[in-house]
Amino acid sequence: MCLTGVQKHYGSLHVLRDIDLEVDRGEVIVVIGPSGAGKSTLCRAINRLETIDEGEIAIDGQPLPQEGKALARLRADVGMVFQSFNLFAHKTILENVTLGPIKVRKKSKADAEKRARELLDRVGVGHQADKYPAQLSGGQQQRVAIARALAMEPKVMLFDEPTSALDPEMIKEVLDVMVDLAERGMTMIVVTHEMGFARTAANRVVFMADGAIVEQADPETFFTNPESDRAKDFLSKILKH
Amino acid sequence: MELFWEHREAIALAFAYTVLLFLFAGIGSMVLGTVLAAMRVGPIPVLRWAGTLYVHLVRNTPLVIVIIFFRIAAPKIDLKFNFVDVVIPTGVGDVRLNNIFTACVVGLTIYTAAFVCEALRSGVNAVPLGQAEAARAIGLPFSGVMTQVVLPQAFRATIPPLANVQIALLKNTTVAGALGVAEAFVRMRLLIKNNPAELWTLFIGFALIFVILVEVLSFISHRLERRVRVS
């Protein structure tokens, strides 16, 4: 995946400044930075939930389509996990996971359900398949959301602060699933404040501030020896406690 | 009371027209209103604009004028409904669905659809944005986002206001009476004319039948609300 010269403005606010980013297959990128840095916007721009003003985003060499069927196809290949889970409230857990495969991938109901149950078992919520999202804890809902994205067999997974809305004890169960996913070779872009996850699972840390990528390095280098003052300042604030 | 018993067949026939006007316009307005709502919340500016124009034009026009348009003005520009002529024989006389009946159904449908659209749109707005985003993120096209995720949830929030709109429609069918469909209101006027002494009985009797019909609608609406609340 390749982003070149991406710019976005909200009115006078320049939320993405000249973003260049290349992500290889199987790579796990963790995007960190202070709030308002444009991390989430970047994540959402990659599957075009946000439009961009300038620049190009390409996946597998294919530039991002503007609208319509082609864009929908691209989105099917890009899994997205939201901060607020966004499970379909009127559908059961199983239906949440099978909706995309049946309606978009045109799989048979039986095949989709078989695969969905495997994925739900893998993220540890297989026994909840017939419940509705509201009956599950936040951590369970987020693991279902990951299973829902995986059911589409995406080329890349985007995580937009997947643990920020969770109680501390539920964060681990979600991160465990993500680490497992990373170890299986999934290409991942993760916006997070979980520095532990960045250290264990990331191939590369991308540090953003004020809409721009300030610095990128492997996690060891970044956390022990950051180059930019902005990153040093940020790390000193979050790592002291 | 004897009066009602004596004329029971004519009254039943009249209410058959009322109910048929309601059923056809009810289904038509739900379909058209859903399409309009989809246009108004959709991503295509021209359709959004057209949907908004429709609602503002039709909602701000009195029902009588909308129906008169289809009943009287439209035939002048060759928009006639002469191709419709269905006769349903019943034991107590024929129910005839002709061009006049159709013009009234079309008028009621057009008018009510604007309100259905707005009721649905309020429901759509009540569905959190994240639901639509998640649906788009798994690759559903706009139509799929609406039919699979947004509208099913919007309908839940919309049942009470939609019931309101449909109840209003049931009562609005009486306007068709003024334009030549022999529905309940026409029968009531006729009976009053021939039996002026029974004015009050007739008024209250016909009103009661309408109350009962509306109660049936309210009952269905309540059942629907209860059913979707469980899940």
HADDOCK unambig.tbl for C-alpha pairs under 7 A between the chains (distance, minus, plus):
assign (segid A and resid 68 and name CA) (segid B and resid 141 and name CA) 6.92 0.50 0.50
assign (segid A and resid 69 and name CA) (segid B and resid 141 and name CA) 6.47 0.50 0.50
assign (segid A and resid 72 and name CA) (segid B and resid 139 and name CA) 4.44 0.50 0.50
assign (segid A and resid 72 and name CA) (segid B and resid 140 and name CA) 5.97 0.50 0.50
assign (segid A and resid 72 and name CA) (segid B and resid 141 and name CA) 5.60 0.50 0.50
assign (segid A and resid 73 and name CA) (segid B and resid 139 and name CA) 5.78 0.50 0.50
assign (segid A and resid 75 and name CA) (segid B and resid 137 and name CA) 5.50 0.50 0.50
assign (segid A and resid 75 and name CA) (segid B and resid 138 and name CA) 6.11 0.50 0.50
assign (segid A and resid 75 and name CA) (segid B and resid 139 and name CA) 4.74 0.50 0.50
assign (segid A and resid 76 and name CA) (segid B and resid 137 and name CA) 6.77 0.50 0.50
assign (segid A and resid 76 and name CA) (segid B and resid 138 and name CA) 4.97 0.50 0.50
assign (segid A and resid 76 and name CA) (segid B and resid 139 and name CA) 4.07 0.50 0.50
assign (segid A and resid 79 and name CA) (segid B and resid 137 and name CA) 6.89 0.50 0.50
assign (segid A and resid 79 and name CA) (segid B and resid 138 and name CA) 6.80 0.50 0.50
assign (segid A and resid 80 and name CA) (segid B and resid 137 and name CA) 6.19 0.50 0.50
assign (segid A and resid 86 and name CA) (segid B and resid 130 and name CA) 5.50 0.50 0.50
assign (segid A and resid 86 and name CA) (segid B and resid 131 and name CA) 5.54 0.50 0.50
assign (segid A and resid 86 and name CA) (segid B and resid 134 and name CA) 6.07 0.50 0.50
assign (segid A and resid 88 and name CA) (segid B and resid 131 and name CA) 6.18 0.50 0.50
assign (segid A and resid 88 and name CA) (segid B and resid 149 and name CA) 6.76 0.50 0.50
assign (segid A and resid 90 and name CA) (segid B and resid 153 and name CA) 6.53 0.50 0.50
assign (segid A and resid 100 and name CA) (segid B and resid 138 and name CA) 5.82 0.50 0.50
assign (segid A and resid 104 and name CA) (segid B and resid 139 and name CA) 6.49 0.50 0.50
assign (segid A and resid 104 and name CA) (segid B and resid 140 and name CA) 6.23 0.50 0.50
assign (segid A and resid 149 and name CA) (segid B and resid 138 and name CA) 6.80 0.50 0.50
